[in-house]
């Protein structure tokens, strides 16, 4: 009898979450992109104009470009580690990434920042040192840190940009200078994401869960459990995944949305046969891309109702 009651409660919970998903939000279309079955993809993100995806493998080795109109995939680089935190310029013409080069001894290891012109394929090396941050863009410049030194710094009136997680804190570029952000004063942060207007930041604190704040760390809104929150194109909502695990392996994950003010948490998918991870939103239209645990890439078209 107890098992039967628990089963009924589980079904009611599922139906409630599905009805919520059909309230403010609705997923209109889901497409699995037609890649070779042997390729196991990692994270994917849209180009600034939404016409392409840039993807990496699950091992973060290499970066590929997929064009929606032609369904053509081309390899940008095969460099090891290049798929971790690569950056795209606002006009979509340049991609910058960091690669690591091992030597004969651990002390010989070095990192390099490279910039690829996506129109010509020409690659330039912008920096080389033992330790470099992942690159970002400000005013069409590839900006990065060499130790604590900012390289290729933009003018002081440049827009806010996200640098990296540095010693578990959030590093930003504000007014052309590096700033360290610690909204909770003793936080350990992952998954930072800058809002489209550059005025707010979403991130995840290891002890307190996801949150939104102003770029100077004020006006904190706690979101609770929300893995890797990313902004929708209008900056009103955040999309995230919610992973379930048994302590060793991921056993499930679906996509959710929550308003930037912490209200109206909505479940978007209920797919016990599919584990959806690492969503990214298109900057120009109502699409979400995510990967699955088994390396497939999905694109959702959504609608948010008044």
C-alpha positions as protocol buffer text, in pm:
chain_id: "A"
residue {
  index: 1
  type: UNK
  ca { x: 0 y: 0 z: 0 }
}
residue {
  index: 2
  type: UNK
  ca { x: 282 y: 239 z: 89 }
}
residue {
  index: 3
  type: UNK
  ca { x: 449 y: 171 z: -246 }
}
residue {
  index: 4
  type: UNK
  ca { x: 123 y: 240 z: -427 }
}
residue {
  index: 5
  type: UNK
  ca { x: 75 y: 573 z: -245 }
}
residue {
  index: 6
  type: UNK
  ca { x: 432 y: 678 z: -323 }
}
residue {
  index: 7
  type: UNK
  ca { x: 379 y: 594 z: -689 }
}
residue {
  index: 8
  type: UNK
  ca { x: 59 y: 803 z: -700 }
}
residue {
  index: 9
  type: UNK
  ca { x: 239 y: 1096 z: -535 }
}
residue {
  index: 10
  type: UNK
  ca { x: 522 y: 1069 z: -787 }
}
residue {
  index: 11
  type: UNK
  ca { x: 275 y: 1077 z: -1077 }
}
residue {
  index: 12
  type: UNK
  ca { x: 92 y: 1376 z: -929 }
}
residue {
  index: 13
  type: UNK
  ca { x: 423 y: 1557 z: -884 }
}
residue {
  index: 14
  type: UNK
  ca { x: 515 y: 1485 z: -1245 }
}
residue {
  index: 15
  type: UNK
  ca { x: 179 y: 1610 z: -1372 }
}
residue {
  index: 16
  type: UNK
  ca { x: 209 y: 1925 z: -1160 }
}
residue {
  index: 17
  type: UNK
  ca { x: 552 y: 2001 z: -1299 }
}
residue {
  index: 18
  type: UNK
  ca { x: 436 y: 1936 z: -1653 }
}
residue {
  index: 19
  type: UNK
  ca { x: 140 y: 2170 z: -1607 }
}
residue {
  index: 20
  type: UNK
  ca { x: 377 y: 2437 z: -1476 }
}
residue {
  index: 21
  type: UNK
  ca { x: 591 y: 2391 z: -1785 }
}
residue {
  index: 22
  type: UNK
  ca { x: 288 y: 2464 z: -1995 }
}
residue {
  index: 23
  type: UNK
  ca { x: 210 y: 2785 z: -1805 }
}
residue {
  index: 24
  type: UNK
  ca { x: 448 y: 3075 z: -1867 }
}
residue {
  index: 25
  type: UNK
  ca { x: 679 y: 2861 z: -2078 }
}
residue {
  index: 26
  type: UNK
  ca { x: 617 y: 2610 z: -2354 }
}
residue {
  index: 27
  type: UNK
  ca { x: 864 y: 2413 z: -2562 }
}
residue {
  index: 28
  type: UNK
  ca { x: 739 y: 2423 z: -2920 }
}
residue {
  index: 29
  type: UNK
  ca { x: 999 y: 2208 z: -3093 }
}
residue {
  index: 30
  type: UNK
  ca { x: 1292 y: 1981 z: -3009 }
}
residue {
  index: 31
  type: UNK
  ca { x: 1559 y: 1882 z: -3260 }
}
residue {
  index: 32
  type: UNK
  ca { x: 1852 y: 1646 z: -3220 }
}
residue {
  index: 33
  type: UNK
  ca { x: 2126 y: 1772 z: -3449 }
}
residue {
  index: 34
  type: UNK
  ca { x: 2246 y: 1526 z: -3715 }
}
residue {
  index: 35
  type: UNK
  ca { x: 2602 y: 1456 z: -3608 }
}
residue {
  index: 36
  type: UNK
  ca { x: 2800 y: 1136 z: -3648 }
}
residue {
  index: 37
  type: UNK
  ca { x: 2689 y: 890 z: -3376 }
}
residue {
  index: 38
  type: UNK
  ca { x: 3052 y: 818 z: -3285 }
}
residue {
  index: 39
  type: UNK
  ca { x: 3114 y: 1179 z: -3174 }
}
residue {
  index: 40
  type: UNK
  ca { x: 3039 y: 1257 z: -2810 }
}
residue {
  index: 41
  type: UNK
  ca { x: 2985 y: 1630 z: -2780 }
}
residue {
  index: 42
  type: UNK
  ca { x: 3041 y: 1852 z: -2479 }
}
residue {
  index: 43
  type: UNK
  ca { x: 2909 y: 2205 z: -2437 }
}
residue {
  index: 44
  type: UNK
  ca { x: 2769 y: 2407 z: -2727 }
}
residue {
  index: 45
  type: UNK
  ca { x: 2688 y: 2776 z: -2764 }
}
residue {
  index: 46
  type: UNK
  ca { x: 2525 y: 2994 z: -3027 }
}
residue {
  index: 47
  type: UNK
  ca { x: 2708 y: 3247 z: -3242 }
}
residue {
  index: 48
  type: UNK
  ca { x: 2612 y: 3611 z: -3176 }
}
residue {
  index: 49
  type: UNK
  ca { x: 2371 y: 3611 z: -3473 }
}
residue {
  index: 50
  type: UNK
  ca { x: 2228 y: 3268 z: -3390 }
}
residue {
  index: 51
  type: UNK
  ca { x: 2315 y: 3118 z: -3728 }
}
residue {
  index: 52
  type: UNK
  ca { x: 2583 y: 2882 z: -3597 }
}
residue {
  index: 53
  type: UNK
  ca { x: 2683 y: 2670 z: -3302 }
}
residue {
  index: 54
  type: UNK
  ca { x: 3031 y: 2636 z: -3161 }
}
residue {
  index: 55
  type: UNK
  ca { x: 3093 y: 2304 z: -2991 }
}
residue {
  index: 56
  type: UNK
  ca { x: 3360 y: 2106 z: -2816 }
}
residue {
  index: 57
  type: UNK
  ca { x: 3405 y: 1739 z: -2734 }
}
residue {
  index: 58
  type: UNK
  ca { x: 3330 y: 1592 z: -2392 }
}
residue {
  index: 59
  type: UNK
  ca { x: 3704 y: 1599 z: -2325 }
}
residue {
  index: 60
  type: UNK
  ca { x: 3721 y: 1969 z: -2427 }
}
residue {
  index: 61
  type: UNK
  ca { x: 3972 y: 1881 z: -2699 }
}
residue {
  index: 62
  type: UNK
  ca { x: 3895 y: 2077 z: -3016 }
}
residue {
  index: 63
  type: UNK
  ca { x: 3634 y: 2330 z: -3130 }
}
residue {
  index: 64
  type: UNK
  ca { x: 3387 y: 2283 z: -3417 }
}
residue {
  index: 65
  type: UNK
  ca { x: 3146 y: 2514 z: -3599 }
}
residue {
  index: 66
  type: UNK
  ca { x: 2800 y: 2396 z: -3707 }
}
residue {
  index: 67
  type: UNK
  ca { x: 2591 y: 2607 z: -3949 }
}
residue {
  index: 68
  type: UNK
  ca { x: 2214 y: 2561 z: -3915 }
}
residue {
  index: 69
  type: UNK
  ca { x: 2123 y: 2656 z: -4273 }
}
residue {
  index: 70
  type: UNK
  ca { x: 2365 y: 2420 z: -4447 }
}
residue {
  index: 71
  type: UNK
  ca { x: 2401 y: 2161 z: -4167 }
}
residue {
  index: 72
  type: UNK
  ca { x: 2773 y: 2167 z: -4235 }
}
residue {
  index: 73
  type: UNK
  ca { x: 3025 y: 2107 z: -3956 }
}
residue {
  index: 74
  type: UNK
  ca { x: 3386 y: 2225 z: -3975 }
}
residue {
  index: 75
  type: UNK
  ca { x: 3673 y: 2188 z: -3732 }
}
residue {
  index: 76
  type: UNK
  ca { x: 3821 y: 2516 z: -3607 }
}
residue {
  index: 77
  type: UNK
  ca { x: 4102 y: 2361 z: -3404 }
}
residue {
  index: 78
  type: UNK
  ca { x: 4209 y: 2026 z: -3263 }
}
residue {
  index: 79
  type: UNK
  ca { x: 4416 y: 2176 z: -2981 }
}
residue {
  index: 80
  type: UNK
  ca { x: 4386 y: 1990 z: -2648 }
}
residue {
  index: 81
  type: UNK
  ca { x: 4183 y: 2182 z: -2391 }
}
residue {
  index: 82
  type: UNK
  ca { x: 4078 y: 2446 z: -2642 }
}
residue {
  index: 83
  type: UNK
  ca { x: 3708 y: 2382 z: -2583 }
}
residue {
  index: 84
  type: UNK
  ca { x: 3721 y: 2495 z: -2223 }
}
residue {
  index: 85
  type: UNK
  ca { x: 3591 y: 2854 z: -2189 }
}
residue {
  index: 86
  type: UNK
  ca { x: 3661 y: 2975 z: -2543 }
}
residue {
  index: 87
  type: UNK
  ca { x: 3524 y: 3318 z: -2639 }
}
residue {
  index: 88
  type: UNK
  ca { x: 3352 y: 3472 z: -2942 }
}
residue {
  index: 89
  type: UNK
  ca { x: 3370 y: 3836 z: -3050 }
}
residue {
  index: 90
  type: UNK
  ca { x: 3044 y: 4033 z: -3058 }
}
residue {
  index: 91
  type: UNK
  ca { x: 3048 y: 4046 z: -3439 }
}
residue {
  index: 92
  type: UNK
  ca { x: 3105 y: 3671 z: -3465 }
}
residue {
  index: 93
  type: UNK
  ca { x: 3421 y: 3700 z: -3675 }
}
residue {
  index: 94
  type: UNK
  ca { x: 3681 y: 3596 z: -3418 }
}
residue {
  index: 95
  type: UNK
  ca { x: 3715 y: 3305 z: -3177 }
}
residue {
  index: 96
  type: UNK
  ca { x: 3981 y: 3301 z: -2905 }
}
residue {
  index: 97
  type: UNK
  ca { x: 4085 y: 3013 z: -2686 }
}
residue {
  index: 98
  type: UNK
  ca { x: 4351 y: 2888 z: -2447 }
}
residue {
  index: 99
  type: UNK
  ca { x: 4562 y: 2578 z: -2505 }
}
residue {
  index: 100
  type: UNK
  ca { x: 4809 y: 2397 z: -2283 }
}
residue {
  index: 101
  type: UNK
  ca { x: 5141 y: 2259 z: -2406 }
}
residue {
  index: 102
  type: UNK
  ca { x: 5320 y: 1995 z: -2201 }
}
residue {
  index: 103
  type: UNK
  ca { x: 5698 y: 1976 z: -2189 }
}
residue {
  index: 104
  type: UNK
  ca { x: 5937 y: 1704 z: -2079 }
}
residue {
  index: 105
  type: UNK
  ca { x: 5887 y: 1807 z: -1717 }
}
residue {
  index: 106
  type: UNK
  ca { x: 5588 y: 1960 z: -1532 }
}
residue {
  index: 107
  type: UNK
  ca { x: 5778 y: 2288 z: -1496 }
}
residue {
  index: 108
  type: UNK
  ca { x: 5804 y: 2306 z: -1876 }
}
residue {
  index: 109
  type: UNK
  ca { x: 5427 y: 2319 z: -1921 }
}
residue {
  index: 110
  type: UNK
  ca { x: 5296 y: 2644 z: -2068 }
}
residue {
  index: 111
  type: UNK
  ca { x: 4971 y: 2795 z: -2187 }
}
residue {
  index: 112
  type: UNK
  ca { x: 4898 y: 3002 z: -2495 }
}
residue {
  index: 113
  type: UNK
  ca { x: 4613 y: 3229 z: -2605 }
}
residue {
  index: 114
  type: UNK
  ca { x: 4523 y: 3200 z: -2972 }
}
residue {
  index: 115
  type: UNK
  ca { x: 4282 y: 3399 z: -3186 }
}
residue {
  index: 116
  type: UNK
  ca { x: 4119 y: 3256 z: -3501 }
}
residue {
  index: 117
  type: UNK
  ca { x: 3972 y: 3472 z: -3778 }
}
residue {
  index: 118
  type: UNK
  ca { x: 3663 y: 3265 z: -3863 }
}
residue {
  index: 119
  type: UNK
  ca { x: 3640 y: 3419 z: -4211 }
}
residue {
  index: 120
  type: UNK
  ca { x: 3993 y: 3334 z: -4323 }
}
residue {
  index: 121
  type: UNK
  ca { x: 4102 y: 3063 z: -4082 }
}
residue {
  index: 122
  type: UNK
  ca { x: 4415 y: 3260 z: -3990 }
}
residue {
  index: 123
  type: UNK
  ca { x: 4533 y: 3192 z: -3634 }
}
residue {
  index: 124
  type: UNK
  ca { x: 4743 y: 3434 z: -3428 }
}
residue {
  index: 125
  type: UNK
  ca { x: 4920 y: 3370 z: -3098 }
}
residue {
  index: 126
  type: UNK
  ca { x: 4846 y: 3651 z: -2853 }
}
residue {
  index: 127
  type: UNK
  ca { x: 5023 y: 3533 z: -2540 }
}
residue {
  index: 128
  type: UNK
  ca { x: 5237 y: 3257 z: -2389 }
}
residue {
  index: 129
  type: UNK
  ca { x: 5317 y: 3194 z: -2022 }
}
residue {
  index: 130
  type: UNK
  ca { x: 5307 y: 2926 z: -1754 }
}
residue {
  index: 131
  type: UNK
  ca { x: 4964 y: 3040 z: -1638 }
}
residue {
  index: 132
  type: UNK
  ca { x: 4704 y: 3233 z: -1838 }
}
residue {
  index: 133
  type: UNK
  ca { x: 4335 y: 3290 z: -1777 }
}
residue {
  index: 134
  type: UNK
  ca { x: 4074 y: 3189 z: -2029 }
}
residue {
  index: 135
  type: UNK
  ca { x: 4021 y: 3472 z: -2281 }
}
residue {
  index: 136
  type: UNK
  ca { x: 3726 y: 3707 z: -2306 }
}
residue {
  index: 137
  type: UNK
  ca { x: 3631 y: 3990 z: -2542 }
}
residue {
  index: 138
  type: UNK
  ca { x: 3592 y: 4361 z: -2476 }
}
residue {
  index: 139
  type: UNK
  ca { x: 3545 y: 4609 z: -2760 }
}
residue {
  index: 140
  type: UNK
  ca { x: 3657 y: 4342 z: -3012 }
}
residue {
  index: 141
  type: UNK
  ca { x: 3979 y: 4283 z: -2818 }
}
residue {
  index: 142
  type: UNK
  ca { x: 4086 y: 3946 z: -2681 }
}
residue {
  index: 143
  type: UNK
  ca { x: 4160 y: 4017 z: -2316 }
}
residue {
  index: 144
  type: UNK
  ca { x: 4324 y: 3776 z: -2070 }
}
residue {
  index: 145
  type: UNK
  ca { x: 4526 y: 3760 z: -1751 }
}
residue {
  index: 146
  type: UNK
  ca { x: 4890 y: 3659 z: -1727 }
}
residue {
  index: 147
  type: UNK
  ca { x: 4915 y: 3588 z: -1358 }
}
residue {
  index: 148
  type: UNK
  ca { x: 4759 y: 3902 z: -1211 }
}
residue {
  index: 149
  type: UNK
  ca { x: 4852 y: 4121 z: -1509 }
}
residue {
  index: 150
  type: UNK
  ca { x: 4581 y: 4219 z: -1756 }
}
residue {
  index: 151
  type: UNK
  ca { x: 4692 y: 4180 z: -2116 }
}
residue {
  index: 152
  type: UNK
  ca { x: 4550 y: 4372 z: -2413 }
}
residue {
  index: 153
  type: UNK
  ca { x: 4344 y: 4587 z: -2176 }
}
residue {
  index: 154
  type: UNK
  ca { x: 4053 y: 4780 z: -2328 }
}
residue {
  index: 155
  type: UNK
  ca { x: 3979 y: 5151 z: -2269 }
}
residue {
  index: 156
  type: UNK
  ca { x: 3820 y: 5253 z: -1940 }
}
residue {
  index: 157
  type: UNK
  ca { x: 3479 y: 5312 z: -2102 }
}
residue {
  index: 158
  type: UNK
  ca { x: 3461 y: 4951 z: -2226 }
}
residue {
  index: 159
  type: UNK
  ca { x: 3160 y: 4737 z: -2141 }
}
residue {
  index: 160
  type: UNK
  ca { x: 3167 y: 4499 z: -1845 }
}
residue {
  index: 161
  type: UNK
  ca { x: 3308 y: 4155 z: -1928 }
}
residue {
  index: 162
  type: UNK
  ca { x: 3345 y: 3831 z: -1737 }
}
residue {
  index: 163
  type: UNK
  ca { x: 3701 y: 3708 z: -1694 }
}
residue {
  index: 164
  type: UNK
  ca { x: 3708 y: 3384 z: -1495 }
}
residue {
  index: 165
  type: UNK
  ca { x: 3681 y: 3220 z: -1156 }
}
residue {
  index: 166
  type: UNK
  ca { x: 4000 y: 3312 z: -969 }
}
residue {
  index: 167
  type: UNK
  ca { x: 4065 y: 3142 z: -634 }
}
residue {
  index: 168
  type: UNK
  ca { x: 3693 y: 3059 z: -616 }
}
residue {
  index: 169
  type: UNK
  ca { x: 3598 y: 3426 z: -663 }
}
residue {
  index: 170
  type: UNK
  ca { x: 3447 y: 3595 z: -971 }
}
residue {
  index: 171
  type: UNK
  ca { x: 3682 y: 3810 z: -1178 }
}
residue {
  index: 172
  type: UNK
  ca { x: 3525 y: 4086 z: -1392 }
}
residue {
  index: 173
  type: UNK
  ca { x: 3652 y: 4361 z: -1617 }
}
residue {
  index: 174
  type: UNK
  ca { x: 3487 y: 4686 z: -1512 }
}
residue {
  index: 175
  type: UNK
  ca { x: 3599 y: 5019 z: -1657 }
}
residue {
  index: 176
  type: UNK
  ca { x: 3893 y: 4847 z: -1822 }
}
residue {
  index: 177
  type: UNK
  ca { x: 4021 y: 4714 z: -1489 }
}
residue {
  index: 178
  type: UNK
  ca { x: 4007 y: 4375 z: -1320 }
}
residue {
  index: 179
  type: UNK
  ca { x: 3769 y: 4353 z: -1025 }
}
residue {
  index: 180
  type: UNK
  ca { x: 3716 y: 4060 z: -788 }
}
residue {
  index: 181
  type: UNK
  ca { x: 3358 y: 3992 z: -686 }
}
residue {
  index: 182
  type: UNK
  ca { x: 3260 y: 3802 z: -370 }
}
residue {
  index: 183
  type: UNK
  ca { x: 2891 y: 3880 z: -310 }
}
residue {
  index: 184
  type: UNK
  ca { x: 2861 y: 3659 z: 1 }
}
residue {
  index: 185
  type: UNK
  ca { x: 3203 y: 3775 z: 132 }
}
residue {
  index: 186
  type: UNK
  ca { x: 3314 y: 3416 z: 194 }
}
residue {
  index: 187
  type: UNK
  ca { x: 3176 y: 3241 z: -111 }
}
residue {
  index: 188
  type: UNK
  ca { x: 3313 y: 2972 z: -342 }
}
residue {
  index: 189
  type: UNK
  ca { x: 3169 y: 3030 z: -688 }
}
residue {
  index: 190
  type: UNK
  ca { x: 3126 y: 2845 z: -1015 }
}
residue {
  index: 191
  type: UNK
  ca { x: 2925 y: 2899 z: -1336 }
}
residue {
  index: 192
  type: UNK
  ca { x: 2918 y: 3281 z: -1357 }
}
residue {
  index: 193
  type: UNK
  ca { x: 2703 y: 3429 z: -1636 }
}
residue {
  index: 194
  type: UNK
  ca { x: 2670 y: 3798 z: -1724 }
}
residue {
  index: 195
  type: UNK
  ca { x: 2324 y: 3928 z: -1818 }
}
residue {
  index: 196
  type: UNK
  ca { x: 2274 y: 4057 z: -2175 }
}
residue {
  index: 197
  type: UNK
  ca { x: 2272 y: 4420 z: -2057 }
}
residue {
  index: 198
  type: UNK
  ca { x: 2587 y: 4371 z: -1849 }
}
residue {
  index: 199
  type: UNK
  ca { x: 2419 y: 4494 z: -1530 }
}
residue {
  index: 200
  type: UNK
  ca { x: 2359 y: 4166 z: -1344 }
}
residue {
  index: 201
  type: UNK
  ca { x: 2541 y: 3846 z: -1280 }
}
residue {
  index: 202
  type: UNK
  ca { x: 2415 y: 3494 z: -1216 }
}
residue {
  index: 203
  type: UNK
  ca { x: 2641 y: 3237 z: -1052 }
}
residue {
  index: 204
  type: UNK
  ca { x: 2640 y: 2938 z: -819 }
}
residue {
  index: 205
  type: UNK
  ca { x: 2783 y: 2941 z: -468 }
}
residue {
  index: 206
  type: UNK
  ca { x: 2890 y: 2597 z: -346 }
}
residue {
  index: 207
  type: UNK
  ca { x: 2722 y: 2644 z: -6 }
}
residue {
  index: 208
  type: UNK
  ca { x: 2420 y: 2861 z: -90 }
}
residue {
  index: 209
  type: UNK
  ca { x: 2318 y: 2759 z: -441 }
}
residue {
  index: 210
  type: UNK
  ca { x: 2244 y: 2981 z: -739 }
}
residue {
  index: 211
  type: UNK
  ca { x: 2189 y: 3355 z: -713 }
}
residue {
  index: 212
  type: UNK
  ca { x: 2160 y: 3678 z: -909 }
}
residue {
  index: 213
  type: UNK
  ca { x: 2323 y: 4007 z: -808 }
}
residue {
  index: 214
  type: UNK
  ca { x: 2426 y: 4344 z: -946 }
}
residue {
  index: 215
  type: UNK
  ca { x: 2775 y: 4351 z: -1098 }
}
residue {
  index: 216
  type: UNK
  ca { x: 2913 y: 4514 z: -783 }
}
residue {
  index: 217
  type: UNK
  ca { x: 2775 y: 4231 z: -568 }
}
residue {
  index: 218
  type: UNK
  ca { x: 2469 y: 4405 z: -422 }
}
residue {
  index: 219
  type: UNK
  ca { x: 2096 y: 4320 z: -441 }
}
residue {
  index: 220
  type: UNK
  ca { x: 2142 y: 3944 z: -408 }
}
residue {
  index: 221
  type: UNK
  ca { x: 1847 y: 3726 z: -512 }
}
residue {
  index: 222
  type: UNK
  ca { x: 1882 y: 3362 z: -415 }
}
residue {
  index: 223
  type: UNK
  ca { x: 1754 y: 3107 z: -665 }
}
residue {
  index: 224
  type: UNK
  ca { x: 1813 y: 2785 z: -472 }
}
residue {
  index: 225
  type: UNK
  ca { x: 1927 y: 2473 z: -654 }
}
residue {
  index: 226
  type: UNK
  ca { x: 1988 y: 2571 z: -1017 }
}
residue {
  index: 227
  type: UNK
  ca { x: 2286 y: 2416 z: -1192 }
}
residue {
  index: 228
  type: UNK
  ca { x: 2473 y: 2640 z: -1438 }
}
residue {
  index: 229
  type: UNK
  ca { x: 2210 y: 2915 z: -1480 }
}
residue {
  index: 230
  type: UNK
  ca { x: 2226 y: 3107 z: -1810 }
}
residue {
  index: 231
  type: UNK
  ca { x: 2028 y: 3412 z: -1922 }
}
residue {
  index: 232
  type: UNK
  ca { x: 1761 y: 3425 z: -2189 }
}
residue {
  index: 233
  type: UNK
  ca { x: 1815 y: 3686 z: -2458 }
}
residue {
  index: 234
  type: UNK
  ca { x: 1587 y: 3944 z: -2291 }
}
residue {
  index: 235
  type: UNK
  ca { x: 1760 y: 3908 z: -1954 }
}
residue {
  index: 236
  type: UNK
  ca { x: 1432 y: 3833 z: -1776 }
}
residue {
  index: 237
  type: UNK
  ca { x: 1474 y: 3459 z: -1720 }
}
residue {
  index: 238
  type: UNK
  ca { x: 1743 y: 3206 z: -1644 }
}
residue {
  index: 239
  type: UNK
  ca { x: 1754 y: 2852 z: -1781 }
}
residue {
  index: 240
  type: UNK
  ca { x: 1938 y: 2580 z: -1590 }
}
residue {
  index: 241
  type: UNK
  ca { x: 1961 y: 2207 z: -1541 }
}
residue {
  index: 242
  type: UNK
  ca { x: 1900 y: 2010 z: -1224 }
}
residue {
  index: 243
  type: UNK
  ca { x: 2124 y: 1708 z: -1195 }
}
residue {
  index: 244
  type: UNK
  ca { x: 2042 y: 1398 z: -993 }
}
residue {
  index: 245
  type: UNK
  ca { x: 2312 y: 1148 z: -895 }
}
residue {
  index: 246
  type: UNK
  ca { x: 2375 y: 848 z: -674 }
}
residue {
  index: 247
  type: UNK
  ca { x: 2699 y: 983 z: -532 }
}
residue {
  index: 248
  type: UNK
  ca { x: 2904 y: 833 z: -813 }
}
residue {
  index: 249
  type: UNK
  ca { x: 2723 y: 880 z: -1143 }
}
residue {
  index: 250
  type: UNK
  ca { x: 2467 y: 1118 z: -1291 }
}
residue {
  index: 251
  type: UNK
  ca { x: 2131 y: 941 z: -1292 }
}
residue {
  index: 252
  type: UNK
  ca { x: 1906 y: 1212 z: -1431 }
}
residue {
  index: 253
  type: UNK
  ca { x: 1881 y: 1577 z: -1533 }
}
residue {
  index: 254
  type: UNK
  ca { x: 1613 y: 1801 z: -1683 }
}
residue {
  index: 255
  type: UNK
  ca { x: 1592 y: 2165 z: -1786 }
}
residue {
  index: 256
  type: UNK
  ca { x: 1418 y: 2436 z: -1584 }
}
residue {
  index: 257
  type: UNK
  ca { x: 1360 y: 2810 z: -1603 }
}
residue {
  index: 258
  type: UNK
  ca { x: 1328 y: 3071 z: -1329 }
}
residue {
  index: 259
  type: UNK
  ca { x: 1259 y: 3443 z: -1341 }
}
residue {
  index: 260
  type: UNK
  ca { x: 1553 y: 3668 z: -1258 }
}
residue {
  index: 261
  type: UNK
  ca { x: 1371 y: 3790 z: -948 }
}
residue {
  index: 262
  type: UNK
  ca { x: 1362 y: 3434 z: -811 }
}
residue {
  index: 263
  type: UNK
  ca { x: 994 y: 3366 z: -884 }
}
residue {
  index: 264
  type: UNK
  ca { x: 808 y: 3135 z: -1122 }
}
residue {
  index: 265
  type: UNK
  ca { x: 1040 y: 2834 z: -1124 }
}
residue {
  index: 266
  type: UNK
  ca { x: 924 y: 2617 z: -1413 }
}
residue {
  index: 267
  type: UNK
  ca { x: 1020 y: 2269 z: -1524 }
}
residue {
  index: 268
  type: UNK
  ca { x: 1075 y: 2262 z: -1900 }
}
residue {
  index: 269
  type: UNK
  ca { x: 1147 y: 1895 z: -1967 }
}
residue {
  index: 270
  type: UNK
  ca { x: 1058 y: 1563 z: -1809 }
}
residue {
  index: 271
  type: UNK
  ca { x: 1271 y: 1303 z: -1985 }
}
residue {
  index: 272
  type: UNK
  ca { x: 1366 y: 1005 z: -1766 }
}
residue {
  index: 273
  type: UNK
  ca { x: 1522 y: 840 z: -2072 }
}
residue {
  index: 274
  type: UNK
  ca { x: 1747 y: 1139 z: -2149 }
}
residue {
  index: 275
  type: UNK
  ca { x: 1993 y: 1332 z: -1931 }
}
residue {
  index: 276
  type: UNK
  ca { x: 2005 y: 1700 z: -2039 }
}
residue {
  index: 277
  type: UNK
  ca { x: 2298 y: 1917 z: -1927 }
}
residue {
  index: 278
  type: UNK
  ca { x: 2465 y: 2256 z: -1981 }
}
residue {
  index: 279
  type: UNK
  ca { x: 2200 y: 2469 z: -2155 }
}
residue {
  index: 280
  type: UNK
  ca { x: 2285 y: 2790 z: -2343 }
}
residue {
  index: 281
  type: UNK
  ca { x: 2031 y: 3039 z: -2480 }
}
residue {
  index: 282
  type: UNK
  ca { x: 2040 y: 3204 z: -2821 }
}
residue {
  index: 283
  type: UNK
  ca { x: 2118 y: 3577 z: -2799 }
}
residue {
  index: 284
  type: UNK
  ca { x: 1878 y: 3663 z: -3085 }
}
residue {
  index: 285
  type: UNK
  ca { x: 1578 y: 3429 z: -3070 }
}
residue {
  index: 286
  type: UNK
  ca { x: 1389 y: 3185 z: -2849 }
}
residue {
  index: 287
  type: UNK
  ca { x: 1610 y: 2878 z: -2870 }
}
residue {
  index: 288
  type: UNK
  ca { x: 1804 y: 2674 z: -2616 }
}
residue {
  index: 289
  type: UNK
  ca { x: 2087 y: 2435 z: -2694 }
}
residue {
  index: 290
  type: UNK
  ca { x: 2205 y: 2167 z: -2454 }
}
residue {
  index: 291
  type: UNK
  ca { x: 2405 y: 1847 z: -2454 }
}
residue {
  index: 292
  type: UNK
  ca { x: 2304 y: 1507 z: -2325 }
}
residue {
  index: 293
  type: UNK
  ca { x: 2514 y: 1284 z: -2105 }
}
residue {
  index: 294
  type: UNK
  ca { x: 2570 y: 1046 z: -2397 }
}
residue {
  index: 295
  type: UNK
  ca { x: 2708 y: 1325 z: -2616 }
}
residue {
  index: 296
  type: UNK
  ca { x: 2413 y: 1434 z: -2831 }
}
residue {
  index: 297
  type: UNK
  ca { x: 2319 y: 1798 z: -2902 }
}
residue {
  index: 298
  type: UNK
  ca { x: 1957 y: 1915 z: -2868 }
}
residue {
  index: 299
  type: UNK
  ca { x: 1802 y: 2244 z: -2978 }
}
residue {
  index: 300
  type: UNK
  ca { x: 1471 y: 2355 z: -2824 }
}
residue {
  index: 301
  type: UNK
  ca { x: 1244 y: 2631 z: -2952 }
}
residue {
  index: 302
  type: UNK
  ca { x: 1048 y: 2790 z: -2669 }
}
residue {
  index: 303
  type: UNK
  ca { x: 779 y: 3050 z: -2607 }
}
residue {
  index: 304
  type: UNK
  ca { x: 722 y: 3258 z: -2295 }
}
residue {
  index: 305
  type: UNK
  ca { x: 360 y: 3362 z: -2249 }
}
residue {
  index: 306
  type: UNK
  ca { x: 252 y: 3688 z: -2082 }
}
